[in-house]
Amino acid sequence: MRSEFIIDVVSHLASPISVVFNNVFDTAFPASQSVGRLCPIFKGGDEHDLDNYCGITVGTVLSKLYATVLERRISGWAEEHGIRADGQAGLT
């Protein structure tokens, strides 16, 4: 599913996706959606030195959306309970 499609129909998909994500929170994330493609991104320097690359994983749009929702839930819970370090940050 392309991200442009989701943006165009978000008002129609929000409720069904919410139901699916809430069910996943209660069970488990489907293994079929846990697959991604690892892409090396060149940072600079010698192109033959593997240390000059960082890897990113490209997965499905729904997997990324789920990860974003999960991160926000966990971060909110951790901050509410005072267990997240003041300086703690991550990629979002």
Helices and strands as residue ranges (DSSP letters): H 3-8, H 10-26, G 31-33, E 37-42, G 50-52, E 53-58, H 61-80
